[in-house]
Amino acid sequence: MVHWLKYTTSFVLFLLAYMAFTHTNWWCWSALVYAWLLIPFVELLQQPNTANLSETEEIAAKKDRMYDVVLYVAVIIHIVLMFVFLHSLQTTGLSVAVRIARIATMGLLCGTFGINVAHELGHRINQYKQAMAKIALLTSLYMHFFLEHNRGHISGWQRLKTPGTASLQVSVYRFWIRSVIGTYVNAWRIANKYMQQQGLPVIHYQNEMLQMQVIQLIWVMGIWFFMGWKIALYYIVTAIIVFFIIRNRELY
């Protein structure tokens, strides 16, 4: 059996998102119903599969480039759909319900493909794979995740002290505020410390965190300039949705 093929089934969400961005009827809600209602319901009925790959299968999987190809295709489709989404909101006469559905759908895409695929690519050592991870994170205005997760959350000596890890019995609201703000602040701390170790000032073009802020600002301002402030505002709302999705997932 070709194990990587099963991961392409997630592309169904891309198709439903495209339908949501190009239709004004019930299709607008199809991706949300699929991801937040249908899949959880099916998982309740299914028995969990606890089997892992054998040692031989794991070695073969690591050598199979098709796993990487699935990730590359996901990033490309995700970016294309981002522009389809932004263009769709420029359509005149859209109802409030349609706008809400499309914004929530794009937030869902960014919180699933944008973050999860970037998370996977961000752990690779190849620069072009890490670049693709940062591009995917850009769509969520969450580029600092690459820096904080790889150099803070994962490499930290005590994960329970990192802002991205929830303490026992912490409320979802308290964790969300702490993690969103804490992760951002910690990313700056990591980047600044690296600059100091290199003997360079914090405010320097080589500061990776500073680079990310400039790139994200240019991206948002570009949307504002070419599509208007309303579209830029809608886009920012999708990023806020992503913050809820990723942090609520880590809580559980």
C-alpha positions as CSV (number, residue, x, y, z in Angstrom):
1,M,0.0,0.0,0.0
2,V,1.2,3.5,-0.8
3,H,1.1,5.1,2.6
4,W,1.4,8.7,1.4
5,L,-1.8,8.6,-0.6
6,K,-3.9,8.7,2.5
7,Y,-2.7,12.2,3.3
8,T,-4.1,13.5,-0.1
9,T,-7.6,12.8,1.2
10,S,-7.2,16.0,3.2
11,F,-7.3,17.9,-0.1
12,V,-11.0,17.4,-0.1
13,L,-11.0,20.5,2.2
14,F,-9.3,22.5,-0.5
15,L,-12.1,21.6,-3.0
16,L,-14.8,22.5,-0.5
17,A,-13.1,25.8,0.2
18,Y,-12.9,26.6,-3.5
19,M,-16.7,25.9,-3.7
20,A,-17.2,28.2,-0.7
21,F,-15.3,31.0,-2.4
22,T,-17.0,30.7,-5.7
23,H,-20.6,30.1,-4.6
24,T,-23.1,32.0,-2.5
25,N,-25.5,29.2,-1.5
26,W,-25.1,26.4,1.0
27,W,-21.6,25.5,-0.6
28,C,-20.3,28.5,1.5
29,W,-20.7,26.4,4.6
30,S,-19.6,23.0,3.2
31,A,-15.9,23.2,4.3
32,L,-16.9,24.2,7.8
33,V,-19.5,21.4,8.1
34,Y,-17.1,18.9,6.7
35,A,-14.2,19.8,9.1
36,W,-16.1,20.7,12.3
37,L,-19.1,18.4,12.1
38,L,-18.7,15.5,9.7
39,I,-15.1,14.5,10.5
40,P,-15.5,14.6,14.3
41,F,-18.7,12.6,14.0
42,V,-17.0,9.9,11.9
43,E,-14.1,9.8,14.3
44,L,-16.5,9.1,17.1
45,L,-17.8,6.0,15.3
46,Q,-14.4,4.7,14.3
47,Q,-12.0,2.7,16.4
48,P,-8.6,4.5,16.8
49,N,-5.7,2.9,14.9
50,T,-2.9,2.6,17.4
51,A,-0.5,0.8,15.0
52,N,2.7,2.5,14.1
53,L,5.0,1.9,11.1
54,S,7.4,-0.9,11.4
55,E,11.1,-0.1,11.5
56,T,11.5,-1.2,7.9
57,E,8.4,0.8,6.8
58,E,9.6,3.9,8.6
59,I,13.0,3.8,6.9
60,A,11.3,3.4,3.5
61,A,8.9,6.3,4.3
62,K,11.8,8.6,5.1
63,K,13.3,7.9,1.7
64,D,10.0,8.4,-0.1
65,R,10.0,11.9,-1.6
66,M,6.3,11.7,-2.3
67,Y,5.6,12.6,1.3
68,D,7.4,15.9,0.6
69,V,5.6,16.3,-2.7
70,V,2.3,16.2,-0.8
71,L,3.5,19.0,1.4
72,Y,4.7,21.1,-1.5
73,V,1.4,20.7,-3.4
74,A,-0.5,21.6,-0.2
75,V,1.4,24.9,0.2
76,I,0.9,25.8,-3.5
77,I,-2.9,25.1,-3.4
78,H,-3.2,26.9,-0.1
79,I,-1.6,30.1,-1.5
80,V,-3.7,30.0,-4.7
81,L,-6.9,29.6,-2.6
82,M,-5.8,32.6,-0.5
83,F,-5.9,34.8,-3.5
84,V,-9.2,33.2,-4.6
85,F,-10.5,34.1,-1.2
86,L,-9.4,37.7,-1.2
87,H,-10.8,38.2,-4.7
88,S,-14.1,36.6,-3.8
89,L,-14.6,39.2,-1.0
90,Q,-14.5,41.9,-3.6
91,T,-17.7,40.7,-5.2
92,T,-20.4,43.3,-4.7
93,G,-23.7,42.4,-3.1
94,L,-22.4,39.6,-0.8
95,S,-24.6,38.9,2.2
96,V,-23.1,39.1,5.7
97,A,-23.6,35.3,6.0
98,V,-21.6,34.6,2.9
99,R,-18.8,36.9,4.1
100,I,-18.7,35.2,7.5
101,A,-18.7,31.7,5.9
102,R,-15.8,32.6,3.5
103,I,-13.8,34.3,6.2
104,A,-14.2,31.3,8.6
105,T,-13.4,28.9,5.8
106,M,-10.1,30.7,5.0
107,G,-9.3,30.8,8.7
108,L,-9.9,27.0,8.7
109,L,-7.5,26.5,5.8
110,C,-4.8,28.7,7.4
111,G,-5.2,26.9,10.8
112,T,-4.9,23.5,9.2
113,F,-2.8,23.5,6.0
114,G,-1.1,26.9,6.7
115,I,0.0,26.0,10.2
116,N,0.3,22.1,10.1
117,V,2.2,21.9,6.8
118,A,4.4,24.8,7.8
119,H,5.1,23.0,11.1
120,E,6.2,19.9,9.3
121,L,8.4,21.8,6.7
122,G,9.8,24.0,9.4
123,H,11.5,21.0,11.0
124,R,13.4,20.2,7.9
125,I,17.0,21.3,7.5
126,N,16.7,22.3,3.8
127,Q,16.5,26.1,3.4
128,Y,14.0,25.9,0.6
129,K,11.7,23.8,2.7
130,Q,12.0,26.2,5.6
131,A,11.3,29.0,3.2
132,M,8.1,27.3,2.1
133,A,7.2,26.9,5.8
134,K,7.6,30.6,6.3
135,I,5.5,31.4,3.3
136,A,2.7,29.2,4.6
137,L,2.9,30.9,8.0
138,L,2.8,34.3,6.3
139,T,-0.8,33.6,5.2
140,S,-1.7,33.4,8.9
141,L,0.4,36.3,10.0
142,Y,2.1,33.8,12.2
143,M,5.6,33.7,10.9
144,H,7.1,34.0,14.4
145,F,5.8,30.5,15.1
146,F,8.7,29.1,13.0
147,L,11.2,30.9,15.2
148,E,9.6,30.3,18.6
149,H,8.6,26.7,18.0
150,N,11.9,25.4,16.6
151,R,14.2,27.4,18.9
152,G,12.0,27.9,21.9
153,H,9.2,25.4,22.3
154,I,11.1,22.3,21.0
155,S,14.6,23.1,22.1
156,G,13.7,24.6,25.4
157,W,15.1,22.8,28.4
158,Q,11.7,22.6,30.1
159,R,8.7,22.7,27.8
160,L,6.2,23.3,30.6
161,K,7.7,26.8,30.9
162,T,7.1,27.7,27.3
163,P,4.1,29.8,26.4
164,G,2.9,27.3,23.8
165,T,2.3,24.5,26.3
166,A,-0.7,24.5,28.6
167,S,-0.5,23.8,32.3
168,L,-2.7,21.2,33.9
169,Q,-6.4,22.4,34.3
170,V,-5.7,25.8,32.8
171,S,-8.8,27.4,31.1
172,V,-8.9,27.7,27.4
173,Y,-9.2,31.5,27.6
174,R,-6.3,32.0,30.0
175,F,-4.1,29.7,27.9
176,W,-5.1,31.5,24.6
177,I,-4.1,34.9,25.9
178,R,-0.9,33.6,27.5
179,S,0.1,31.6,24.5
180,V,-0.6,34.1,21.7
181,I,1.1,37.0,23.6
182,G,3.8,34.8,25.2
183,T,4.8,33.1,21.9
184,Y,5.2,36.4,20.2
185,V,7.2,37.9,23.0
186,N,9.4,34.8,23.3
187,A,10.1,34.8,19.6
188,W,11.5,38.4,19.9
189,R,13.5,37.2,22.9
190,I,15.0,34.4,21.0
191,A,15.8,36.5,17.9
192,N,17.3,39.3,20.0
193,K,19.5,36.9,22.0
194,Y,20.9,35.4,18.8
195,M,21.8,38.9,17.5
196,Q,23.6,39.7,20.8
197,Q,25.5,36.4,20.5
198,Q,26.6,37.5,17.0
199,G,27.8,40.8,18.4
200,L,25.1,42.8,16.5
201,P,22.5,45.3,17.7
202,V,18.9,44.1,18.1
203,I,17.7,46.6,15.6
204,H,19.5,45.2,12.6
205,Y,18.4,43.9,9.2
206,Q,19.7,40.4,10.1
207,N,17.3,40.1,13.0
208,E,15.0,37.3,11.8
209,M,12.0,38.5,13.9
210,L,12.3,42.0,12.5
211,Q,12.4,40.6,9.0
212,M,9.2,38.7,9.6
213,Q,7.4,41.8,10.9
214,V,8.4,43.8,7.9
215,I,7.3,41.0,5.5
216,Q,4.0,40.6,7.2
217,L,3.4,44.4,7.2
218,I,4.2,44.6,3.5
219,W,1.8,41.7,2.8
220,V,-1.1,43.3,4.7
221,M,-0.4,46.8,3.2
222,G,-0.3,45.2,-0.2
223,I,-3.8,43.7,0.3
224,W,-5.0,47.1,1.5
225,F,-3.5,49.0,-1.4
226,F,-4.7,46.6,-4.2
227,M,-8.0,45.5,-2.7
228,G,-9.0,48.1,-0.1
229,W,-9.1,48.4,3.7
230,K,-12.2,46.2,4.1
231,I,-10.6,43.2,2.4
232,A,-7.5,43.8,4.5
233,L,-9.7,43.9,7.7
234,Y,-11.4,40.6,6.6
235,Y,-8.1,39.0,6.1
236,I,-6.9,40.0,9.6
237,V,-10.0,38.4,11.0
238,T,-8.9,35.1,9.4
239,A,-5.6,35.4,11.1
240,I,-7.4,35.8,14.5
241,I,-9.4,32.7,13.8
242,V,-6.1,30.8,13.2
243,F,-4.8,31.9,16.6
244,F,-7.9,30.2,18.2
245,I,-7.5,27.1,16.1
246,I,-3.9,26.4,16.7
247,R,-3.9,27.3,20.4
248,N,-7.0,25.4,21.3
249,R,-5.5,22.4,19.5
250,E,-2.4,22.6,21.6
251,L,-4.5,22.9,24.8
252,Y,-5.9,19.5,24.3
